[in-house]
Amino acid sequence: MREQTATELASTRDHYMIDVRPLEERRGGFGFVPGSLALGSGDLTSLIDDDGLPVVLYCMSGRRSAELIEGLPEPLARRVVNMEGGLLAWINADFSVAMSEDVEREPVHVTFEDGAAFLTGLRSCFIGQLVETILEFDLDLDPLELFEQLEARVLSREHTDAAEQVRDLIDHAAHLSRILGTPLEAIASNTEWAYENVERFASELPACAERQVDEPEDSSSSVLVPHEQSDEEVDR
């Protein structure tokens, strides 16, 4: 089994980053690596393509992810790398972490229009982030086309409810941003905003998500959660 340190993995983006912890733990007090995908109770092969990119697995300490790798069949096992020390090592190295801990909030009444506005803002937020990264690194990519492709992928997967589907979309959008080179700090900021609002608009998401599929909204508006690039290009 191959292992790489948190520092090594933070310095390169050409790999899948997958959190193998249960969803309840991922959304707990320690957070997760920005731009990582949640395995949850799903199948690893449903999260990756046959593109040959390495697949990095992590858990809290590296033990559970190592055990999962040991049980993988070939040739998949040859693509998979364990993050040595897991999330604890990532945190100890002082890299950015996205937080999504549930907190008690006063109940608020939200309407269908509120939920629809959030979904439109969500698309604008991550598409805007992709635009910034593509322009910064002079990549020959269409950000809208990229986002629509990952939307189609998420919609093809099974989810327990609309809120879970939107969280999956958030994770995939953040993961794409990470691979393209967006700073981890910026990904964490946008992901935390998006996760928080999924909880806020959960009651209206089923109808809104269905309407969004039938009638896509204009996604050309600017990023709703702007972030400032630091002078240091170390993604911490």
C-alpha angles and dihedrals in degrees: 000000000000122000134189131190125246090248092054092048094047091056095059133044105190095108143070113258113206129182109213096189121111113272092248090058094044089055093046132101099293097056124205143268108285111252095017121135123233116238093190109159093329134108119271093225091059090065100049138058131222090257098117095241115147116257117222118200126193140172131172098293105005096254101102093043090051091052091050091052092051089059097048120111124238135290091024092058091061090061095050126094127185119225103234111237093005124227092337090062090047091053093045089054087058097240121153119276127197114226125208103162113158112245132187112259135177109262113256131192113241128185133213088258090055091052093046091050090052093052090049090048091048092056092045092049096055096035088052089050090052090050091054093050095044091051093045094053095033093237120177094229137120108231094200092050091049092051093047090052093054090044089056090049093051092046089054091059125085118250134181093232143343093272090056089049091053091048088053090051090050091051093048092047091050091047092053090049090051093051091050091053107261110159112264091231091059092046090051092051095051093042093052091050091049095046092049092053093048086064092046096051098032094118092059100037099091094061093037095050090051092049092047090057092050096041112024113209125231106271099189097101121112128269110286096205107045119194132200118235112229121227090244114075091208106118100227 
